[in-house]
Amino acid sequence: MGGVPELVKRVPVGEFLDHGLNREDSDITRRDFAAYLKAIEGHARRIVHPGDTIDLPGLSTIVLTADGEHIADLPGIQPVPTRIAPPSPNGIWTKPRIPVRPASWSPSASSSFSISAT
């Protein structure tokens, strides 16, 4: 959000999509969020939630995460079984390691994109 005040001076923006209120407790994030809200005044704003769709011509998106919440399932995607890795030499099944983001990133919003040739 820190670059939005400069962005709106240079690029026309129709609608801002974000995860809602600032949940981080630091001086810089409070300052940046206040500057963001001031910069988007007069623009359309949509607070997205997991499962929301964002449709543009030729592009469909589904919001996967927002404000610390996540979508329960993604249409057309099968869940990965927990036992996907072969057993280790001692016969114990192992799970793949997934990098964990710092807690300060959890309120962010993320989306899945599907592009069509229409």
Beta strands, then each sheet from edge to edge (+ up, - down):
strand 1: 15-18
strand 2: 44-47
strand 3: 53-56
strand 4: 59-66
strand 5: 69-70
strand 6: 110-115
sheet 1: 1+ 2+
sheet 2: 3+ 4- 5+
sheet 3: 3+ 4- 6+
end
